[in-house]
């Protein structure tokens, strides 16, 4: 799969832009703040119905405008697929595929799989468990169209259970049968999600180990471990054990919404003991593993978006990474970097063709 062309209207700092892409490597260079990352975010929005950086759609509209529009033509197996998106103030977001509007945006997820690597990914390591669950859910949702529906069900039941716990605390009225019904629903959905996450992690960790060793020359020992309460007991049992605690805290303390990933280097927490370069290598290995997993599950190559990834990586790791993503295993790649000279030099060294775009002040010029 690859993206042939992209049209952007009133998106972030762009009034209008129309771009034609290479099937291989496409690089956007220019000063910081010029809008390089915004092009990648537009591609992400078309593929996954949202910005990578900001969940509030209306904030993607160019200042002074009332709407934005994105249009793209994807190609898979020589068949063009047209995707269009529009967001207008005061109206719902519209998504169309081949001119037919989606009734549920969830049905679009996974149709055009995509992996984004960004400096913002540091939150996966540095922030709380929610960021790591979001990463896992993003990967599985693009590969399994029923997973996202299961998550929606679980989160709705979880919200209802938490509301009931708060009501019990506020009114003093405890309704065991109602709590039991919600527990049964949470167990059914949560157990299915846990099983999918565990199966995913069994495959994913093996892929991850291979990529990290490649990037670092096997110089460092890292571990990626799935941590879930359900590894030790069934969700039904966990909920029964924590009933009194849940009532006291007015929230559900057991379930897959507490799952986490544990990252370590040489047996120590990566967050505290990993250098910036080691952490970035870890994140890149995570994202390349996501790419490989989606390739295996979907049977075709996702898009790979690399935003400002050369920062904090030494020359050796940069060259290894570019050699890797330029191989046959990978498909279309989009890169941003401040230095056109650096990008050209790297790809000349590894003998890979490059389509270069210069970005300045919301204007994009192709320079083959």
LINZI-V673226 format. One record per backbone hydrogen bond with DSSP energy under -0.5 kcal/mol. CO is the residue of the C=O (numbers start at 1). NH is the residue of the N-H. Records with the same first field share a line. If there is no record, write none. Layout:
# LINZI-V673226
CO = NH + NH
This chain:
# LINZI-V673226
1 = 332
2 = 4 + 75
4 = 21
5 = 73
6 = 19
7 = 71
8 = 17
9 = 69
10 = 12 + 62
11 = 14
13 = 15
14 = 11
15 = 10
17 = 8
19 = 6
24 = 333
25 = 355
26 = 335
27 = 29 + 357
28 = 337
29 = 359
31 = 34
34 = 362
35 = 39
36 = 39 + 40
37 = 41
38 = 42
39 = 43
40 = 44
41 = 45
42 = 46
43 = 47
44 = 48
45 = 49
54 = 51
55 = 57
56 = 59
57 = 60
58 = 61
60 = 12
62 = 65
66 = 89
68 = 87
69 = 9
70 = 85
71 = 7
72 = 74 + 83
73 = 4 + 5
74 = 81
75 = 2
76 = 79
78 = 80
79 = 76
81 = 74
82 = 98
83 = 72
84 = 96
85 = 70
86 = 94
87 = 68
88 = 91
94 = 86
95 = 102
96 = 84
97 = 100
99 = 101
100 = 97
104 = 107
105 = 108 + 109
108 = 111 + 112
110 = 113
113 = 303
115 = 305
117 = 307
118 = 121
119 = 122
120 = 123
121 = 124 + 125
122 = 125 + 126
123 = 127
128 = 131 + 132
129 = 133
130 = 134
131 = 135
132 = 136
133 = 137
134 = 138
135 = 139
136 = 140
137 = 141
138 = 142
139 = 143
140 = 143 + 144
144 = 147 + 148
146 = 150
147 = 151
148 = 152
149 = 153
150 = 154
151 = 155
152 = 156
153 = 157
154 = 158
155 = 159
156 = 160
157 = 161
158 = 162
159 = 163
160 = 164
161 = 165
162 = 166
163 = 167
164 = 168
165 = 169
166 = 170
167 = 171
168 = 172
172 = 174
173 = 175
174 = 176
175 = 179
176 = 180
177 = 181
178 = 182
179 = 183
180 = 184
181 = 185
182 = 186
183 = 187
184 = 188
185 = 189
186 = 190
187 = 191
188 = 192
189 = 193
190 = 194
191 = 195
192 = 196
193 = 197
194 = 198
195 = 199
196 = 200
197 = 201
198 = 202
199 = 203
200 = 204
201 = 205
202 = 206
203 = 207
204 = 208
205 = 209
206 = 210
207 = 211
208 = 212
209 = 213
210 = 214
211 = 215
212 = 216
213 = 217 + 218
216 = 219
220 = 222
221 = 266
223 = 264
225 = 227 + 262
226 = 228
227 = 260
228 = 231
229 = 232 + 233
234 = 238
235 = 239
236 = 240
237 = 241
238 = 242
240 = 243
242 = 246
243 = 247
244 = 248
245 = 249
246 = 250 + 251
251 = 253
255 = 258
256 = 259
260 = 227
261 = 263
262 = 225
263 = 270
264 = 223
265 = 268
268 = 265
269 = 272 + 273
270 = 274
275 = 279
276 = 280
277 = 281
278 = 282
279 = 283
280 = 284
281 = 285
282 = 286
283 = 287
284 = 288
285 = 289
286 = 290
287 = 291
288 = 292
289 = 293
290 = 294
291 = 295
292 = 296
293 = 297
294 = 298
295 = 299
303 = 115
304 = 306 + 334
305 = 117 + 307
306 = 308 + 336
310 = 313
314 = 318
315 = 319
316 = 320
317 = 321
318 = 322
319 = 323
320 = 324
321 = 325
322 = 326
324 = 327
327 = 330
332 = 304
333 = 26
334 = 306
335 = 28
336 = 308
337 = 30
338 = 340
339 = 343
340 = 344
341 = 345
342 = 346
343 = 347
344 = 348
345 = 349
346 = 350
347 = 352
348 = 351
353 = 25
354 = 356
355 = 27
356 = 367
357 = 29 + 359
358 = 365
360 = 363
363 = 360
365 = 358
